[in-house]
Amino acid sequence: DTGVSQDPRHKITKRGQNVTFRCDPISEHNRLYWYRQTLGQGPEFLTYFQNEAQLEKSRLLSDRFSAERPKGSFSTLEIQRTEQGDSAMYLCASIPWGTNEKLFFGSGTQLSVL
Amino acid sequence: AQSVTQLDSHVSVSEGTPVLLRCNYSSSYSPSLFWYVQHPNKGLQLLLKYTSAATLVKGINGFEAEFKKSETSFHLTKPSAHMSDAAEYFCVVSERENFNKFYFGSGTKLNVKP
């Protein structure tokens, strides 16, 4: 079990720029989640993939956000035209199909929009 | 619809005294319930989970939680706090009939005084 890895760990960008984050889940996990966590809050669900299919997207996610999981393995989350309100920790988690046991989280990508 | 309410945003205890972190949930179906812990600059780690077996669940580091359906509660306890327990704790609910959704509470920050 090599764990869920996320890249980069930190990203500082200027308002209006585009950013992309990557998540590599545990290899046999076909379900993948993106969450966003701001200071003092619990993780908020953003989107969910089963294999390469994006099955659910939160209403919190504006059109500036897009996520992909092209081959059912790694996933990317892109934010276009970043705003200061996008500053947060972006967390990725994975879990095997057929269970709602433990979510395996990565360490997250901390985004700061200046 | 599911939701989780963590009744205290901050809890402060002295080392060696009991810990009680409160969580109430609402769920349309049979819930699975979890407690995760997040230490500063660390990823989310599963402390314990309730899925359908014994209502008193034991987790890591001496923590346990009791599922009380009549009270829709899943409070986290520990008999004796240790300095290393200082962290943020999240209660999470998922529906066993719907494997796709995990809902996080807003978190309780535990402070342990020497």
Interface residues (C-beta under 8 A of the other chain):
Chain A: R31 Y33 Y35 G40 Q41 G42 P43 E44 F45 Y48 Q50 L55 E56 L91 A93 W97 G98 T99 N100 E101 K102 L103 F105 G106 S107 G108
Chain B: Q6 S9 S32 F34 Y36 K42 G43 L44 Q45 L46 K49 T51 F90 V92 S94 E95 R96 F99 N100 K101 F102 Y103 F104 G105 S106 G107
